[in-house]
């Protein structure tokens, strides 16, 4: 399986009622040892930071054209811990409920993320945000630029 390293970040202005965006950096070294880098970003009219963190991971995994060994790095403990602390398995077992009266938020994106990661072997890693990590800083710049752009689209999971 090809090995890909993915860095992701999400941003929202005026969270939870403002514009937001995600940023992704994908890195792949080909068989000749050449590093290939691809960047992805998009801004949304109205969203939340957590939704953008999830969208970054979704879009990155959906961009892969064949099954890969993926090292995914995010500064979102919400995203990383959902897999590393097995929260998502519990949510599924409880029919997407955190407690008897509290549903899991962003179920639409969690389900899409599960489908996107299915063909891949993903290792989820946390990196401290705004701490000088070059790829994380680049993702943050992409996410905030997308949130501040004039090319914003609706987030279908957020009520208008």
One Martini backbone bead per residue (centre of mass of N, CA, C, O) as a GRO file, in nm:
protein
  160
    1UNK     BB    1   0.097   0.036   0.022
    2UNK     BB    2   0.070   0.347   0.011
    3UNK     BB    3   0.224   0.636   0.156
    4UNK     BB    4   0.054   0.883   0.362
    5UNK     BB    5   0.060   1.225   0.457
    6UNK     BB    6  -0.164   1.402   0.680
    7UNK     BB    7  -0.282   1.738   0.712
    8UNK     BB    8  -0.504   1.915   0.944
    9UNK     BB    9  -0.759   2.188   0.941
   10UNK     BB   10  -0.975   2.406   1.129
   11UNK     BB   11  -1.208   2.691   1.089
   12UNK     BB   12  -1.378   2.959   1.284
   13UNK     BB   13  -1.579   3.238   1.275
   14UNK     BB   14  -1.770   3.280   1.536
   15UNK     BB   15  -1.805   3.044   1.700
   16UNK     BB   16  -2.091   2.887   1.553
   17UNK     BB   17  -2.186   3.149   1.333
   18UNK     BB   18  -1.963   3.141   1.114
   19UNK     BB   19  -1.721   3.127   0.920
   20UNK     BB   20  -1.534   2.866   0.740
   21UNK     BB   21  -1.252   2.621   0.728
   22UNK     BB   22  -1.020   2.420   0.541
   23UNK     BB   23  -0.702   2.233   0.570
   24UNK     BB   24  -0.467   2.059   0.343
   25UNK     BB   25  -0.187   1.821   0.360
   26UNK     BB   26  -0.035   1.619   0.115
   27UNK     BB   27   0.202   1.339   0.139
   28UNK     BB   28   0.423   1.189  -0.118
   29UNK     BB   29   0.645   0.919  -0.189
   30UNK     BB   30   0.788   0.798  -0.444
   31UNK     BB   31   0.985   0.549  -0.590
   32UNK     BB   32   1.206   0.795  -0.652
   33UNK     BB   33   1.183   1.004  -0.394
   34UNK     BB   34   0.947   1.198  -0.457
   35UNK     BB   35   0.789   1.475  -0.345
   36UNK     BB   36   0.439   1.512  -0.290
   37UNK     BB   37   0.217   1.801  -0.293
   38UNK     BB   38  -0.114   1.865  -0.155
   39UNK     BB   39  -0.369   2.115  -0.158
   40UNK     BB   40  -0.662   2.188   0.052
   41UNK     BB   41  -0.965   2.400   0.026
   42UNK     BB   42  -1.251   2.549   0.214
   43UNK     BB   43  -1.536   2.754   0.238
   44UNK     BB   44  -1.793   2.866   0.476
   45UNK     BB   45  -2.055   3.051   0.573
   46UNK     BB   46  -2.168   2.835   0.804
   47UNK     BB   47  -2.006   2.711   1.104
   48UNK     BB   48  -1.771   2.492   1.262
   49UNK     BB   49  -1.484   2.382   1.383
   50UNK     BB   50  -1.550   2.077   1.401
   51UNK     BB   51  -1.652   2.049   1.110
   52UNK     BB   52  -1.378   2.133   0.980
   53UNK     BB   53  -1.206   1.909   1.096
   54UNK     BB   54  -1.367   1.684   0.955
   55UNK     BB   55  -1.351   1.784   0.660
   56UNK     BB   56  -1.050   1.760   0.626
   57UNK     BB   57  -1.037   1.451   0.656
   58UNK     BB   58  -1.238   1.375   0.440
   59UNK     BB   59  -1.110   1.510   0.190
   60UNK     BB   60  -0.841   1.370   0.209
   61UNK     BB   61  -0.945   1.074   0.184
   62UNK     BB   62  -1.114   1.123  -0.083
   63UNK     BB   63  -0.846   1.195  -0.260
   64UNK     BB   64  -0.785   0.907  -0.260
   65UNK     BB   65  -0.744   0.649  -0.523
   66UNK     BB   66  -0.621   0.444  -0.308
   67UNK     BB   67  -0.514   0.240  -0.096
   68UNK     BB   68  -0.372   0.345   0.227
   69UNK     BB   69  -0.115   0.450   0.425
   70UNK     BB   70  -0.209   0.656   0.704
   71UNK     BB   71  -0.093   0.968   0.831
   72UNK     BB   72  -0.281   1.155   1.060
   73UNK     BB   73  -0.280   1.509   1.129
   74UNK     BB   74  -0.405   1.682   1.426
   75UNK     BB   75  -0.534   1.948   1.650
   76UNK     BB   76  -0.786   1.753   1.705
   77UNK     BB   77  -0.916   1.582   1.965
   78UNK     BB   78  -1.193   1.515   1.860
   79UNK     BB   79  -1.086   1.345   1.624
   80UNK     BB   80  -0.862   1.159   1.743
   81UNK     BB   81  -1.021   1.044   1.996
   82UNK     BB   82  -1.251   0.900   1.849
   83UNK     BB   83  -1.039   0.670   1.776
   84UNK     BB   84  -0.822   0.629   2.013
   85UNK     BB   85  -1.077   0.619   2.241
   86UNK     BB   86  -1.342   0.485   2.107
   87UNK     BB   87  -1.595   0.667   2.072
   88UNK     BB   88  -1.725   0.579   1.802
   89UNK     BB   89  -1.802   0.294   1.889
   90UNK     BB   90  -1.998   0.387   2.110
   91UNK     BB   91  -2.186   0.556   1.936
   92UNK     BB   92  -2.280   0.329   1.754
   93UNK     BB   93  -2.384   0.138   1.977
   94UNK     BB   94  -2.577   0.402   2.074
   95UNK     BB   95  -2.700   0.538   1.823
   96UNK     BB   96  -2.563   0.827   1.840
   97UNK     BB   97  -2.505   0.842   2.159
   98UNK     BB   98  -2.377   0.970   2.457
   99UNK     BB   99  -2.649   0.970   2.592
  100UNK     BB  100  -2.977   0.927   2.653
  101UNK     BB  101  -3.012   1.267   2.577
  102UNK     BB  102  -2.733   1.284   2.393
  103UNK     BB  103  -2.635   1.357   2.096
  104UNK     BB  104  -2.435   1.341   1.847
  105UNK     BB  105  -2.239   1.543   1.679
  106UNK     BB  106  -2.198   1.535   1.339
  107UNK     BB  107  -2.302   1.265   1.203
  108UNK     BB  108  -2.273   1.317   0.902
  109UNK     BB  109  -1.954   1.333   0.919
  110UNK     BB  110  -1.885   1.069   1.060
  111UNK     BB  111  -2.001   0.887   0.837
  112UNK     BB  112  -1.824   0.998   0.608
  113UNK     BB  113  -1.553   0.930   0.743
  114UNK     BB  114  -1.587   0.626   0.762
  115UNK     BB  115  -1.606   0.586   0.454
  116UNK     BB  116  -1.330   0.725   0.378
  117UNK     BB  117  -1.146   0.521   0.563
  118UNK     BB  118  -1.206   0.222   0.484
  119UNK     BB  119  -0.963   0.162   0.260
  120UNK     BB  120  -0.780   0.243   0.501
  121UNK     BB  121  -0.481   0.283   0.700
  122UNK     BB  122  -0.529   0.464   0.996
  123UNK     BB  123  -0.335   0.706   1.168
  124UNK     BB  124  -0.389   0.888   1.464
  125UNK     BB  125  -0.269   1.229   1.516
  126UNK     BB  126  -0.140   1.460   1.745
  127UNK     BB  127  -0.104   1.822   1.725
  128UNK     BB  128   0.001   2.107   1.829
  129UNK     BB  129  -0.127   2.404   1.799
  130UNK     BB  130   0.046   2.682   1.740
  131UNK     BB  131   0.376   2.539   1.746
  132UNK     BB  132   0.546   2.539   1.453
  133UNK     BB  133   0.430   2.337   1.266
  134UNK     BB  134   0.447   2.354   0.936
  135UNK     BB  135   0.190   2.196   0.838
  136UNK     BB  136  -0.007   2.310   1.046
  137UNK     BB  137   0.032   2.606   0.967
  138UNK     BB  138  -0.060   2.569   0.675
  139UNK     BB  139  -0.345   2.467   0.737
  140UNK     BB  140  -0.431   2.720   0.890
  141UNK     BB  141  -0.393   2.915   0.652
  142UNK     BB  142  -0.594   2.775   0.464
  143UNK     BB  143  -0.845   2.787   0.650
  144UNK     BB  144  -0.854   3.097   0.699
  145UNK     BB  145  -0.859   3.182   0.403
  146UNK     BB  146  -1.120   3.035   0.335
  147UNK     BB  147  -1.300   3.183   0.549
  148UNK     BB  148  -1.211   3.480   0.412
  149UNK     BB  149  -1.339   3.433   0.156
  150UNK     BB  150  -1.555   3.459  -0.146
  151UNK     BB  151  -1.571   3.117  -0.161
  152UNK     BB  152  -1.851   3.039  -0.025
  153UNK     BB  153  -2.029   2.767   0.118
  154UNK     BB  154  -2.258   2.562   0.217
  155UNK     BB  155  -2.351   2.390   0.512
  156UNK     BB  156  -2.570   2.124   0.522
  157UNK     BB  157  -2.539   2.076   0.856
  158UNK     BB  158  -2.641   2.377   0.877
  159UNK     BB  159  -2.859   2.583   0.990
  160UNK     BB  160  -3.015   2.882   0.858
   0.00000   0.00000   0.00000
